[in-house]
Amino acid sequence: MYVCSCFGVTEAQVEQHAQDGACTPRQIASACKAGTDCGSCVRRIQAILGRGACPRREQAGQGRPVLAGTGRPNALDGLDEAA
């Protein structure tokens, strides 16, 4: 089913971009232009992302800091402050 009629982007394509790391409507737009013309599909993209299409959202919600865009725990967590 098409999510973005302007650029012919399907729900499956949005889900694939989310699996590849695009976790916001802006990142989806950067990946495939969906949402950048008339904007009527942005709410649908938000809904797709909100129902778990982005794997990093689950990791980010586990209480540990996550480096933006990497999905990895903060590399500085284990370092002691210098005295």
Secondary structure, 3 states (H helix, E strand, C coil): CEEECCCCEEHHHHHHHHHCCCCCHHHHHHHHCCCCCCCCCHHHHHHHHHHHHCHHHHHHCCCCCECCCCCCECCCCCCCCCC
